[in-house]
Amino acid sequence: MYVIVVYDVNVDRVNKVRIFLKQYLNWVQNSVFEGELTKVELKIVEDRVKDLIDVAEDSVRIYILRGDKFLRTIELGTSKVEISEII
Amino acid sequence: MYVIVVYDVNVDRVNKVRIFLKQYLNWVQNSVFEGELTKVELKIVEDRVKDLIDVAEDSVRIYILRGDKFLRTIELGTSKVEISEII
């Protein structure tokens, strides 16, 4: 399945979320990852992100599509992500 | 069609983008709007957002689906958006 993860996570925790998500998905915008996941991987992502965030303060939305053929993407502006931020 | 807009826009311009998008879509996370749009509305959104941002600095991704029946959404944490921010 094709998955888009968008997050609004406090600066104290956001790096941990990014480092984790980078193992499974592609970083496409400052607060957006996307890519193909299996069902098992999706479960791992969901559970681990839940552990990493503060559910009272942070927000993460995971959009799940059967595949990327159902999806069209328009990019406006630059898609630069600052890799150095999470190293 | 069902549309998800995620943006990373400089603080100098972000309020204008939000105020505009609120006319067409629902604000679901700090930097995410979503909702149903017609083809004509999507064109308006795309053109206007392009005008409002600095394409050299900002990034906006528009995900377009045929409908929300192709989409499953998992929400982790709180989905609070600070309405006061854009008034």
Backbone of each chain as nested JSON, in Angstrom:
{
  "chains": [
    {"id": "A", "residues": [
      {"number": 1, "name": "MET", "atoms": {"N": [0.844, -1.199, 0.0], "CA": [0.0, 0.0, 0.0], "C": [0.88, 1.251, 0.0]}},
      {"number": 2, "name": "TYR", "atoms": {"N": [0.292, 2.37, -0.45], "CA": [1.058, 3.621, -0.502], "C": [0.644, 4.499, 0.682]}},
      {"number": 3, "name": "VAL", "atoms": {"N": [1.636, 5.023, 1.376], "CA": [1.368, 5.706, 2.638], "C": [1.988, 7.107, 2.63]}},
      {"number": 4, "name": "ILE", "atoms": {"N": [1.203, 8.078, 3.101], "CA": [1.702, 9.447, 3.288], "C": [1.578, 9.764, 4.782]}},
      {"number": 5, "name": "VAL", "atoms": {"N": [2.678, 10.182, 5.388], "CA": [2.654, 10.53, 6.813], "C": [2.935, 12.022, 6.957]}},
      {"number": 6, "name": "VAL", "atoms": {"N": [2.005, 12.75, 7.563], "CA": [2.221, 14.18, 7.838], "C": [2.176, 14.382, 9.349]}},
      {"number": 7, "name": "TYR", "atoms": {"N": [3.087, 15.205, 9.862], "CA": [3.174, 15.32, 11.314], "C": [3.407, 16.752, 11.755]}},
      {"number": 8, "name": "ASP", "atoms": {"N": [2.877, 17.02, 12.921], "CA": [3.116, 18.291, 13.606], "C": [3.552, 17.896, 15.007]}},
      {"number": 9, "name": "VAL", "atoms": {"N": [4.868, 17.791, 15.181], "CA": [5.44, 17.239, 16.409], "C": [6.386, 18.271, 17.012]}},
      {"number": 10, "name": "ASN", "atoms": {"N": [6.294, 18.424, 18.322], "CA": [7.137, 19.387, 19.032], "C": [8.622, 19.165, 18.725]}},
      {"number": 11, "name": "VAL", "atoms": {"N": [9.345, 20.268, 18.665], "CA": [10.76, 20.24, 18.291], "C": [11.592, 19.304, 19.192]}},
      {"number": 12, "name": "ASP", "atoms": {"N": [11.14, 19.121, 20.427], "CA": [11.855, 18.221, 21.348], "C": [11.805, 16.762, 20.898]}},
      {"number": 13, "name": "ARG", "atoms": {"N": [10.777, 16.435, 20.12], "CA": [10.572, 15.024, 19.756], "C": [10.684, 14.761, 18.256]}},
      {"number": 14, "name": "VAL", "atoms": {"N": [10.684, 15.84, 17.459], "CA": [10.511, 15.648, 16.016], "C": [11.672, 14.905, 15.364]}},
      {"number": 15, "name": "ASN", "atoms": {"N": [12.887, 15.095, 15.864], "CA": [14.03, 14.416, 15.255], "C": [13.95, 12.901, 15.389]}},
      {"number": 16, "name": "LYS", "atoms": {"N": [13.492, 12.455, 16.541], "CA": [13.335, 11.008, 16.747], "C": [12.315, 10.437, 15.768]}},
      {"number": 17, "name": "VAL", "atoms": {"N": [11.244, 11.186, 15.556], "CA": [10.208, 10.746, 14.609], "C": [10.796, 10.666, 13.202]}},
      {"number": 18, "name": "ARG", "atoms": {"N": [11.551, 11.695, 12.821], "CA": [12.147, 11.718, 11.476], "C": [13.15, 10.579, 11.262]}},
      {"number": 19, "name": "ILE", "atoms": {"N": [14.027, 10.403, 12.232], "CA": [15.039, 9.347, 12.108], "C": [14.355, 7.986, 11.961]}},
      {"number": 20, "name": "PHE", "atoms": {"N": [13.283, 7.792, 12.725], "CA": [12.558, 6.528, 12.605], "C": [11.883, 6.396, 11.224]}},
      {"number": 21, "name": "LEU", "atoms": {"N": [11.15, 7.428, 10.827], "CA": [10.406, 7.328, 9.562], "C": [11.323, 7.156, 8.355]}},
      {"number": 22, "name": "LYS", "atoms": {"N": [12.518, 7.753, 8.431], "CA": [13.475, 7.638, 7.323], "C": [13.873, 6.184, 7.021]}},
      {"number": 23, "name": "GLN", "atoms": {"N": [13.709, 5.311, 7.987], "CA": [14.027, 3.896, 7.756], "C": [12.988, 3.206, 6.871]}},
      {"number": 24, "name": "TYR", "atoms": {"N": [11.799, 3.799, 6.798], "CA": [10.706, 3.13, 6.087], "C": [10.176, 3.904, 4.88]}},
      {"number": 25, "name": "LEU", "atoms": {"N": [10.36, 5.224, 4.898], "CA": [9.684, 6.062, 3.896], "C": [10.635, 7.128, 3.354]}},
      {"number": 26, "name": "ASN", "atoms": {"N": [10.193, 7.811, 2.309], "CA": [10.983, 8.889, 1.706], "C": [10.542, 10.239, 2.265]}},
      {"number": 27, "name": "TRP", "atoms": {"N": [11.512, 11.058, 2.57], "CA": [11.235, 12.384, 3.131], "C": [10.989, 13.344, 1.974]}},
      {"number": 28, "name": "VAL", "atoms": {"N": [9.772, 13.845, 1.811], "CA": [9.435, 14.642, 0.63], "C": [9.157, 16.114, 0.937]}},
      {"number": 29, "name": "GLN", "atoms": {"N": [8.915, 16.4, 2.188], "CA": [8.718, 17.799, 2.592], "C": [9.051, 17.862, 4.081]}},
      {"number": 30, "name": "ASN", "atoms": {"N": [9.31, 19.054, 4.566], "CA": [9.746, 19.232, 5.947], "C": [9.021, 18.295, 6.936]}},
      {"number": 31, "name": "SER", "atoms": {"N": [7.705, 18.211, 6.841], "CA": [6.931, 17.397, 7.777], "C": [6.112, 16.317, 7.076]}},
      {"number": 32, "name": "VAL", "atoms": {"N": [6.64, 15.797, 5.987], "CA": [5.906, 14.79, 5.205], "C": [6.853, 13.676, 4.731]}},
      {"number": 33, "name": "PHE", "atoms": {"N": [6.465, 12.452, 5.004], "CA": [7.136, 11.287, 4.433], "C": [6.135, 10.516, 3.587]}},
      {"number": 34, "name": "GLU", "atoms": {"N": [6.607, 9.797, 2.572], "CA": [5.696, 8.939, 1.828], "C": [6.438, 7.756, 1.224]}},
      {"number": 35, "name": "GLY", "atoms": {"N": [5.681, 6.731, 0.851], "CA": [6.284, 5.566, 0.203], "C": [5.429, 4.329, 0.343]}},
      {"number": 36, "name": "GLU", "atoms": {"N": [5.932, 3.222, -0.238], "CA": [5.249, 1.931, -0.186], "C": [5.555, 1.219, 1.133]}},
      {"number": 37, "name": "LEU", "atoms": {"N": [4.545, 0.699, 1.763], "CA": [4.731, -0.118, 2.963], "C": [3.902, -1.399, 2.841]}},
      {"number": 38, "name": "THR", "atoms": {"N": [4.392, -2.456, 3.449], "CA": [3.551, -3.642, 3.608], "C": [2.633, -3.4, 4.817]}},
      {"number": 39, "name": "LYS", "atoms": {"N": [1.665, -4.284, 4.997], "CA": [0.77, -4.201, 6.15], "C": [1.553, -4.257, 7.457]}},
      {"number": 40, "name": "VAL", "atoms": {"N": [2.54, -5.164, 7.48], "CA": [3.347, -5.345, 8.686], "C": [4.152, -4.074, 8.98]}},
      {"number": 41, "name": "GLU", "atoms": {"N": [4.753, -3.515, 7.942], "CA": [5.527, -2.282, 8.123], "C": [4.635, -1.132, 8.6]}},
      {"number": 42, "name": "LEU", "atoms": {"N": [3.439, -1.042, 8.038], "CA": [2.514, 0.015, 8.469], "C": [2.212, -0.1, 9.959]}},
      {"number": 43, "name": "LYS", "atoms": {"N": [2.012, -1.32, 10.418], "CA": [1.728, -1.554, 11.837], "C": [2.927, -1.116, 12.688]}},
      {"number": 44, "name": "ILE", "atoms": {"N": [4.137, -1.432, 12.225], "CA": [5.346, -1.027, 12.951], "C": [5.423, 0.499, 13.017]}},
      {"number": 45, "name": "VAL", "atoms": {"N": [5.188, 1.147, 11.868], "CA": [5.244, 2.613, 11.81], "C": [4.209, 3.216, 12.763]}},
      {"number": 46, "name": "GLU", "atoms": {"N": [3.0, 2.724, 12.695], "CA": [1.932, 3.269, 13.538], "C": [2.285, 3.122, 15.025]}},
      {"number": 47, "name": "ASP", "atoms": {"N": [2.702, 1.929, 15.41], "CA": [2.988, 1.67, 16.826], "C": [4.177, 2.491, 17.326]}},
      {"number": 48, "name": "ARG", "atoms": {"N": [5.223, 2.538, 16.504], "CA": [6.446, 3.216, 16.947], "C": [6.228, 4.733, 17.025]}},
      {"number": 49, "name": "VAL", "atoms": {"N": [5.519, 5.283, 16.022], "CA": [5.247, 6.723, 16.041], "C": [4.415, 7.067, 17.279]}},
      {"number": 50, "name": "LYS", "atoms": {"N": [3.451, 6.222, 17.595], "CA": [2.626, 6.449, 18.782], "C": [3.489, 6.511, 20.041]}},
      {"number": 51, "name": "ASP", "atoms": {"N": [4.52, 5.675, 20.091], "CA": [5.434, 5.69, 21.24], "C": [6.286, 6.956, 21.283]}},
      {"number": 52, "name": "LEU", "atoms": {"N": [6.664, 7.439, 20.113], "CA": [7.622, 8.559, 20.05], "C": [6.976, 9.914, 20.314]}},
      {"number": 53, "name": "ILE", "atoms": {"N": [5.685, 10.043, 20.02], "CA": [5.045, 11.351, 20.168], "C": [4.364, 11.489, 21.528]}},
      {"number": 54, "name": "ASP", "atoms": {"N": [4.012, 12.713, 21.855], "CA": [3.155, 12.985, 23.002], "C": [1.748, 13.181, 22.434]}},
      {"number": 55, "name": "VAL", "atoms": {"N": [0.88, 12.207, 22.687], "CA": [-0.441, 12.244, 22.033], "C": [-1.285, 13.448, 22.461]}},
      {"number": 56, "name": "ALA", "atoms": {"N": [-0.914, 14.06, 23.579], "CA": [-1.67, 15.229, 24.034], "C": [-1.23, 16.505, 23.323]}},
      {"number": 57, "name": "GLU", "atoms": {"N": [-0.049, 16.468, 22.721], "CA": [0.513, 17.692, 22.13], "C": [0.75, 17.601, 20.636]}},
      {"number": 58, "name": "ASP", "atoms": {"N": [1.103, 16.413, 20.176], "CA": [1.521, 16.252, 18.78], "C": [0.38, 15.687, 17.94]}},
      {"number": 59, "name": "SER", "atoms": {"N": [0.515, 15.85, 16.634], "CA": [-0.467, 15.286, 15.706], "C": [0.246, 14.607, 14.548]}},
      {"number": 60, "name": "VAL", "atoms": {"N": [-0.153, 13.377, 14.272], "CA": [0.373, 12.653, 13.109], "C": [-0.814, 12.066, 12.352]}},
      {"number": 61, "name": "ARG", "atoms": {"N": [-0.842, 12.296, 11.052], "CA": [-1.882, 11.699, 10.211], "C": [-1.219, 10.756, 9.223]}},
      {"number": 62, "name": "ILE", "atoms": {"N": [-1.746, 9.561, 9.136], "CA": [-1.234, 8.568, 8.189], "C": [-2.335, 8.312, 7.157]}},
      {"number": 63, "name": "TYR", "atoms": {"N": [-2.054, 8.674, 5.909], "CA": [-2.997, 8.426, 4.818], "C": [-2.583, 7.15, 4.113]}},
      {"number": 64, "name": "ILE", "atoms": {"N": [-3.522, 6.263, 3.917], "CA": [-3.206, 4.953, 3.337], "C": [-4.018, 4.737, 2.065]}},
      {"number": 65, "name": "LEU", "atoms": {"N": [-3.31, 4.453, 0.983], "CA": [-3.972, 4.18, -0.306], "C": [-3.611, 2.771, -0.746]}},
      {"number": 66, "name": "ARG", "atoms": {"N": [-4.483, 2.181, -1.528], "CA": [-4.192, 0.821, -1.988], "C": [-2.916, 0.799, -2.834]}},
      {"number": 67, "name": "GLY", "atoms": {"N": [-2.662, 1.89, -3.537], "CA": [-1.444, 1.968, -4.34], "C": [-1.299, 3.377, -4.863]}},
      {"number": 68, "name": "ASP", "atoms": {"N": [-0.126, 3.698, -5.419], "CA": [0.04, 5.076, -5.874], "C": [-0.614, 5.337, -7.233]}},
      {"number": 69, "name": "LYS", "atoms": {"N": [-1.182, 4.309, -7.86], "CA": [-1.895, 4.56, -9.122], "C": [-3.213, 5.303, -8.862]}},
      {"number": 70, "name": "PHE", "atoms": {"N": [-3.668, 5.328, -7.62], "CA": [-4.884, 6.068, -7.277], "C": [-4.571, 7.533, -6.95]}},
      {"number": 71, "name": "LEU", "atoms": {"N": [-3.302, 7.865, -7.056], "CA": [-2.846, 9.151, -6.54], "C": [-2.156, 9.974, -7.616]}},
      {"number": 72, "name": "ARG", "atoms": {"N": [-2.52, 11.268, -7.676], "CA": [-1.766, 12.189, -8.503], "C": [-1.19, 13.244, -7.558]}},
      {"number": 73, "name": "THR", "atoms": {"N": [0.053, 13.661, -7.82], "CA": [0.683, 14.635, -6.931], "C": [1.139, 15.852, -7.724]}},
      {"number": 74, "name": "ILE", "atoms": {"N": [0.762, 17.033, -7.243], "CA": [1.259, 18.278, -7.827], "C": [2.241, 18.885, -6.83]}},
      {"number": 75, "name": "GLU", "atoms": {"N": [3.42, 19.217, -7.322], "CA": [4.421, 19.86, -6.466], "C": [4.554, 21.323, -6.853]}},
      {"number": 76, "name": "LEU", "atoms": {"N": [4.386, 22.214, -5.908], "CA": [4.617, 23.637, -6.151], "C": [5.809, 24.062, -5.303]}},
      {"number": 77, "name": "GLY", "atoms": {"N": [6.67, 24.876, -5.885], "CA": [7.833, 25.35, -5.138], "C": [8.917, 24.301, -5.094]}},
      {"number": 78, "name": "THR", "atoms": {"N": [9.734, 24.415, -4.07], "CA": [10.899, 23.55, -3.957], "C": [10.604, 22.405, -2.994]}},
      {"number": 79, "name": "SER", "atoms": {"N": [11.143, 21.252, -3.279], "CA": [10.878, 20.14, -2.369], "C": [12.092, 19.832, -1.507]}},
      {"number": 80, "name": "LYS", "atoms": {"N": [12.96, 20.81, -1.374], "CA": [14.163, 20.619, -0.56], "C": [13.794, 20.168, 0.861]}},
      {"number": 81, "name": "VAL", "atoms": {"N": [14.522, 19.203, 1.342], "CA": [14.429, 18.878, 2.747], "C": [15.838, 18.959, 3.297]}},
      {"number": 82, "name": "GLU", "atoms": {"N": [15.956, 19.498, 4.49], "CA": [17.296, 19.723, 5.022], "C": [17.794, 18.491, 5.74]}},
      {"number": 83, "name": "ILE", "atoms": {"N": [18.469, 17.648, 4.975], "CA": [18.953, 16.373, 5.492], "C": [19.81, 16.589, 6.731]}},
      {"number": 84, "name": "SER", "atoms": {"N": [20.624, 17.659, 6.687], "CA": [21.533, 17.931, 7.803], "C": [20.776, 18.056, 9.125]}},
      {"number": 85, "name": "GLU", "atoms": {"N": [19.528, 18.461, 9.049], "CA": [18.722, 18.645, 10.252], "C": [18.611, 17.389, 11.099]}},
      {"number": 86, "name": "ILE", "atoms": {"N": [18.635, 16.227, 10.424], "CA": [18.395, 15.022, 11.222], "C": [19.632, 14.131, 11.356]}},
      {"number": 87, "name": "ILE", "atoms": {"N": [20.779, 14.72, 11.038], "CA": [21.995, 13.886, 11.182], "C": [22.726, 14.283, 12.463]}}
    ]},
    {"id": "B", "residues": [
      {"number": 1, "name": "MET", "atoms": {"N": [-13.241, 15.284, -6.721], "CA": [-12.041, 14.568, -6.295], "C": [-11.669, 14.976, -4.876]}},
      {"number": 2, "name": "TYR", "atoms": {"N": [-10.893, 14.106, -4.209], "CA": [-10.492, 14.389, -2.839], "C": [-9.046, 14.874, -2.838]}},
      {"number": 3, "name": "VAL", "atoms": {"N": [-8.811, 15.972, -2.132], "CA": [-7.524, 16.643, -2.217], "C": [-6.918, 16.841, -0.819]}},
      {"number": 4, "name": "ILE", "atoms": {"N": [-5.626, 16.552, -0.713], "CA": [-4.871, 16.828, 0.517], "C": [-3.756, 17.804, 0.151]}},
      {"number": 5, "name": "VAL", "atoms": {"N": [-3.693, 18.922, 0.868], "CA": [-2.646, 19.914, 0.607], "C": [-1.732, 19.994, 1.828]}},
      {"number": 6, "name": "VAL", "atoms": {"N": [-0.444, 19.736, 1.628], "CA": [0.54, 19.883, 2.715], "C": [1.545, 20.951, 2.3]}},
      {"number": 7, "name": "TYR", "atoms": {"N": [1.904, 21.812, 3.242], "CA": [2.76, 22.93, 2.853], "C": [3.833, 23.208, 3.901]}},
      {"number": 8, "name": "ASP", "atoms": {"N": [4.94, 23.701, 3.384], "CA": [6.034, 24.183, 4.221], "C": [6.346, 25.573, 3.672]}},
      {"number": 9, "name": "VAL", "atoms": {"N": [5.716, 26.567, 4.278], "CA": [5.759, 27.924, 3.745], "C": [6.309, 28.856, 4.824]}},
      {"number": 10, "name": "ASN", "atoms": {"N": [7.191, 29.749, 4.428], "CA": [7.795, 30.698, 5.368], "C": [6.738, 31.454, 6.155]}},
      {"number": 11, "name": "VAL", "atoms": {"N": [7.054, 31.737, 7.402], "CA": [6.109, 32.393, 8.311], "C": [5.584, 33.732, 7.759]}},
      {"number": 12, "name": "ASP", "atoms": {"N": [6.379, 34.39, 6.939], "CA": [5.956, 35.663, 6.347], "C": [4.774, 35.486, 5.394]}},
      {"number": 13, "name": "ARG", "atoms": {"N": [4.635, 34.296, 4.829], "CA": [3.605, 34.076, 3.808], "C": [2.532, 33.076, 4.219]}},
      {"number": 14, "name": "VAL", "atoms": {"N": [2.79, 32.334, 5.292], "CA": [1.931, 31.183, 5.57], "C": [0.482, 31.56, 5.905]}},
      {"number": 15, "name": "ASN", "atoms": {"N": [0.296, 32.696, 6.552], "CA": [-1.069, 33.076, 6.915], "C": [-1.939, 33.336, 5.694]}},
      {"number": 16, "name": "LYS", "atoms": {"N": [-1.355, 33.943, 4.701], "CA": [-2.095, 34.201, 3.459], "C": [-2.507, 32.885, 2.805]}},
      {"number": 17, "name": "VAL", "atoms": {"N": [-1.609, 31.941, 2.818], "CA": [-1.91, 30.617, 2.243], "C": [-3.055, 29.963, 3.015]}},
      {"number": 18, "name": "ARG", "atoms": {"N": [-2.977, 30.024, 4.348], "CA": [-4.025, 29.41, 5.186], "C": [-5.38, 30.066, 4.977]}},
      {"number": 19, "name": "ILE", "atoms": {"N": [-5.386, 31.379, 5.002], "CA": [-6.658, 32.108, 4.831], "C": [-7.282, 31.747, 3.499]}},
      {"number": 20, "name": "PHE", "atoms": {"N": [-6.461, 31.636, 2.472], "CA": [-6.981, 31.252, 1.164], "C": [-7.509, 29.805, 1.179]}},
      {"number": 21, "name": "LEU", "atoms": {"N": [-6.701, 28.885, 1.674], "CA": [-7.101, 27.465, 1.623], "C": [-8.358, 27.186, 2.447]}},
      {"number": 22, "name": "LYS", "atoms": {"N": [-8.537, 27.938, 3.532], "CA": [-9.721, 27.756, 4.383], "C": [-11.035, 27.992, 3.635]}},
      {"number": 23, "name": "GLN", "atoms": {"N": [-10.948, 28.728, 2.558], "CA": [-12.168, 28.963, 1.757], "C": [-12.593, 27.728, 0.969]}},
      {"number": 24, "name": "TYR", "atoms": {"N": [-11.659, 26.813, 0.766], "CA": [-11.947, 25.66, -0.093], "C": [-11.861, 24.313, 0.606]}},
      {"number": 25, "name": "LEU", "atoms": {"N": [-11.075, 24.26, 1.698], "CA": [-10.746, 22.96, 2.301], "C": [-10.84, 23.029, 3.824]}},
      {"number": 26, "name": "ASN", "atoms": {"N": [-10.767, 21.86, 4.442], "CA": [-10.795, 21.777, 5.905], "C": [-9.377, 21.714, 6.459]}},
      {"number": 27, "name": "TRP", "atoms": {"N": [-9.157, 22.48, 7.516], "CA": [-7.844, 22.52, 8.148], "C": [-7.762, 21.359, 9.127]}},
      {"number": 28, "name": "VAL", "atoms": {"N": [-6.902, 20.382, 8.871], "CA": [-6.874, 19.171, 9.692], "C": [-5.603, 19.02, 10.526]}},
      {"number": 29, "name": "GLN", "atoms": {"N": [-4.584, 19.748, 10.16], "CA": [-3.34, 19.737, 10.948], "C": [-2.618, 21.043, 10.661]}},
      {"number": 30, "name": "ASN", "atoms": {"N": [-1.701, 21.418, 11.512], "CA": [-1.024, 22.697, 11.391], "C": [-0.708, 23.092, 9.935]}},
      {"number": 31, "name": "SER", "atoms": {"N": [-0.162, 22.163, 9.167], "CA": [0.219, 22.473, 7.786], "C": [-0.459, 21.569, 6.76]}},
      {"number": 32, "name": "VAL", "atoms": {"N": [-1.693, 21.175, 7.059], "CA": [-2.421, 20.255, 6.183], "C": [-3.894, 20.66, 6.059]}},
      {"number": 33, "name": "PHE", "atoms": {"N": [-4.337, 20.772, 4.832], "CA": [-5.766, 20.962, 4.548], "C": [-6.237, 19.782, 3.707]}},
      {"number": 34, "name": "GLU", "atoms": {"N": [-7.526, 19.439, 3.81], "CA": [-8.055, 18.411, 2.919], "C": [-9.538, 18.607, 2.664]}},
      {"number": 35, "name": "GLY", "atoms": {"N": [-10.029, 17.993, 1.606], "CA": [-11.459, 18.061, 1.319], "C": [-11.761, 17.785, -0.14]}},
      {"number": 36, "name": "GLU", "atoms": {"N": [-13.054, 17.826, -0.461], "CA": [-13.53, 17.6, -1.826], "C": [-13.398, 18.884, -2.646]}},
      {"number": 37, "name": "LEU", "atoms": {"N": [-12.893, 18.765, -3.853], "CA": [-12.831, 19.9, -4.778], "C": [-13.315, 19.449, -6.152]}},
      {"number": 38, "name": "THR", "atoms": {"N": [-13.905, 20.362, -6.885], "CA": [-14.164, 20.1, -8.299], "C": [-12.865, 20.362, -9.071]}},
      {"number": 39, "name": "LYS", "atoms": {"N": [-12.861, 19.965, -10.329], "CA": [-11.703, 20.235, -11.189], "C": [-11.399, 21.731, -11.253]}},
      {"number": 40, "name": "VAL", "atoms": {"N": [-12.461, 22.52, -11.389], "CA": [-12.311, 23.979, -11.487], "C": [-11.721, 24.537, -10.182]}},
      {"number": 41, "name": "GLU", "atoms": {"N": [-12.246, 24.075, -9.057], "CA": [-11.721, 24.547, -7.772], "C": [-10.258, 24.159, -7.593]}},
      {"number": 42, "name": "LEU", "atoms": {"N": [-9.915, 22.952, -8.012], "CA": [-8.517, 22.521, -7.896], "C": [-7.596, 23.446, -8.694]}},
      {"number": 43, "name": "LYS", "atoms": {"N": [-8.041, 23.824, -9.867], "CA": [-7.247, 24.732, -10.712], "C": [-7.067, 26.084, -10.011]}},
      {"number": 44, "name": "ILE", "atoms": {"N": [-8.148, 26.578, -9.406], "CA": [-8.084, 27.852, -8.668], "C": [-7.084, 27.729, -7.513]}},
      {"number": 45, "name": "VAL", "atoms": {"N": [-7.191, 26.639, -6.759], "CA": [-6.306, 26.425, -5.615], "C": [-4.849, 26.372, -6.08]}},
      {"number": 46, "name": "GLU", "atoms": {"N": [-4.606, 25.602, -7.117], "CA": [-3.236, 25.452, -7.611], "C": [-2.656, 26.807, -8.051]}},
      {"number": 47, "name": "ASP", "atoms": {"N": [-3.437, 27.536, -8.846], "CA": [-2.947, 28.822, -9.374], "C": [-2.717, 29.844, -8.271]}},
      {"number": 48, "name": "ARG", "atoms": {"N": [-3.678, 29.91, -7.353], "CA": [-3.591, 30.937, -6.312], "C": [-2.452, 30.637, -5.335]}},
      {"number": 49, "name": "VAL", "atoms": {"N": [-2.304, 29.381, -4.984], "CA": [-1.221, 29.009, -4.068], "C": [0.132, 29.335, -4.715]}},
      {"number": 50, "name": "LYS", "atoms": {"N": [0.23, 29.061, -6.005], "CA": [1.466, 29.363, -6.732], "C": [1.794, 30.864, -6.645]}},
      {"number": 51, "name": "ASP", "atoms": {"N": [0.75, 31.688, -6.701], "CA": [0.939, 33.138, -6.563], "C": [1.374, 33.538, -5.158]}},
      {"number": 52, "name": "LEU", "atoms": {"N": [0.83, 32.855, -4.17], "CA": [1.046, 33.272, -2.779], "C": [2.408, 32.859, -2.225]}},
      {"number": 53, "name": "ILE", "atoms": {"N": [2.966, 31.783, -2.768], "CA": [4.233, 31.298, -2.201], "C": [5.434, 31.844, -2.977]}},
      {"number": 54, "name": "ASP", "atoms": {"N": [6.586, 31.681, -2.378], "CA": [7.852, 31.942, -3.067], "C": [8.366, 30.568, -3.509]}},
      {"number": 55, "name": "VAL", "atoms": {"N": [8.324, 30.314, -4.811], "CA": [8.648, 28.961, -5.29], "C": [10.107, 28.565, -5.023]}},
      {"number": 56, "name": "ALA", "atoms": {"N": [10.944, 29.556, -4.768], "CA": [12.347, 29.247, -4.481], "C": [12.561, 28.83, -3.028]}},
      {"number": 57, "name": "GLU", "atoms": {"N": [11.594, 29.164, -2.182], "CA": [11.771, 28.918, -0.74], "C": [10.746, 27.978, -0.13]}},
      {"number": 58, "name": "ASP", "atoms": {"N": [9.539, 28.02, -0.657], "CA": [8.442, 27.277, -0.036], "C": [8.161, 25.99, -0.807]}},
      {"number": 59, "name": "SER", "atoms": {"N": [7.47, 25.089, -0.137], "CA": [7.075, 23.834, -0.786], "C": [5.612, 23.529, -0.483]}},
      {"number": 60, "name": "VAL", "atoms": {"N": [4.856, 23.222, -1.513], "CA": [3.455, 22.817, -1.341], "C": [3.233, 21.566, -2.175]}},
      {"number": 61, "name": "ARG", "atoms": {"N": [2.668, 20.548, -1.563], "CA": [2.321, 19.325, -2.286], "C": [0.813, 19.151, -2.27]}},
      {"number": 62, "name": "ILE", "atoms": {"N": [0.256, 18.896, -3.43], "CA": [-1.189, 18.668, -3.539], "C": [-1.387, 17.221, -3.984]}},
      {"number": 63, "name": "TYR", "atoms": {"N": [-1.995, 16.426, -3.117], "CA": [-2.294, 15.027, -3.443], "C": [-3.747, 14.955, -3.905]}},
      {"number": 64, "name": "ILE", "atoms": {"N": [-3.956, 14.316, -5.037], "CA": [-5.297, 14.271, -5.616], "C": [-5.74, 12.821, -5.783]}},
      {"number": 65, "name": "LEU", "atoms": {"N": [-6.895, 12.527, -5.209], "CA": [-7.478, 11.186, -5.323], "C": [-8.831, 11.289, -6.015]}},
      {"number": 66, "name": "ARG", "atoms": {"N": [-9.225, 10.191, -6.656], "CA": [-10.526, 10.234, -7.336], "C": [-11.66, 10.454, -6.323]}},
      {"number": 67, "name": "GLY", "atoms": {"N": [-11.477, 9.944, -5.128], "CA": [-12.486, 10.149, -4.088], "C": [-11.944, 9.655, -2.77]}},
      {"number": 68, "name": "ASP", "atoms": {"N": [-12.629, 9.939, -1.67], "CA": [-12.059, 9.536, -0.379], "C": [-12.326, 8.067, -0.067]}},
      {"number": 69, "name": "LYS", "atoms": {"N": [-13.069, 7.372, -0.937], "CA": [-13.256, 5.932, -0.705], "C": [-11.975, 5.148, -1.0]}},
      {"number": 70, "name": "PHE", "atoms": {"N": [-11.022, 5.781, -1.663], "CA": [-9.74, 5.13, -1.925], "C": [-8.751, 5.374, -0.782]}},
      {"number": 71, "name": "LEU", "atoms": {"N": [-9.214, 6.07, 0.225], "CA": [-8.318, 6.579, 1.258], "C": [-8.74, 6.111, 2.643]}},
      {"number": 72, "name": "ARG", "atoms": {"N": [-7.753, 5.651, 3.419], "CA": [-7.99, 5.388, 4.831], "C": [-7.053, 6.315, 5.596]}},
      {"number": 73, "name": "THR", "atoms": {"N": [-7.547, 6.893, 6.686], "CA": [-6.727, 7.834, 7.451], "C": [-6.611, 7.367, 8.896]}},
      {"number": 74, "name": "ILE", "atoms": {"N": [-5.387, 7.31, 9.391], "CA": [-5.149, 7.03, 10.804], "C": [-4.684, 8.324, 11.456]}},
      {"number": 75, "name": "GLU", "atoms": {"N": [-5.347, 8.686, 12.55], "CA": [-4.934, 9.887, 13.289], "C": [-4.278, 9.485, 14.591]}},
      {"number": 76, "name": "LEU", "atoms": {"N": [-3.055, 9.951, 14.814], "CA": [-2.39, 9.724, 16.098], "C": [-2.219, 11.074, 16.781]}},
      {"number": 77, "name": "GLY", "atoms": {"N": [-2.463, 11.082, 18.085], "CA": [-2.316, 12.341, 18.824], "C": [-3.52, 13.223, 18.624]}},
      {"number": 78, "name": "THR", "atoms": {"N": [-3.298, 14.488, 18.847], "CA": [-4.383, 15.451, 18.812], "C": [-4.436, 16.129, 17.446]}},
      {"number": 79, "name": "SER", "atoms": {"N": [-5.628, 16.432, 16.978], "CA": [-5.711, 17.09, 15.675], "C": [-6.031, 18.579, 15.822]}},
      {"number": 80, "name": "LYS", "atoms": {"N": [-5.75, 19.108, 16.993], "CA": [-6.004, 20.537, 17.24], "C": [-5.313, 21.413, 16.18]}},
      {"number": 81, "name": "VAL", "atoms": {"N": [-6.046, 22.385, 15.713], "CA": [-5.411, 23.413, 14.9], "C": [-5.75, 24.731, 15.568]}},
      {"number": 82, "name": "GLU", "atoms": {"N": [-4.755, 25.599, 15.601], "CA": [-4.985, 26.839, 16.326], "C": [-5.647, 27.877, 15.436]}},
      {"number": 83, "name": "ILE", "atoms": {"N": [-6.966, 27.857, 15.466], "CA": [-7.764, 28.736, 14.621], "C": [-7.355, 30.193, 14.828]}},
      {"number": 84, "name": "SER", "atoms": {"N": [-7.073, 30.526, 16.078], "CA": [-6.73, 31.908, 16.405], "C": [-5.54, 32.406, 15.586]}},
      {"number": 85, "name": "GLU", "atoms": {"N": [-4.667, 31.461, 15.223], "CA": [-3.48, 31.826, 14.454], "C": [-3.779, 32.554, 13.156]}},
      {"number": 86, "name": "ILE", "atoms": {"N": [-4.916, 32.232, 12.557], "CA": [-5.141, 32.831, 11.238], "C": [-6.274, 33.847, 11.236]}},
      {"number": 87, "name": "ILE", "atoms": {"N": [-6.68, 34.289, 12.421], "CA": [-7.749, 35.301, 12.445], "C": [-7.135, 36.69, 12.679]}}
    ]}
  ]
}
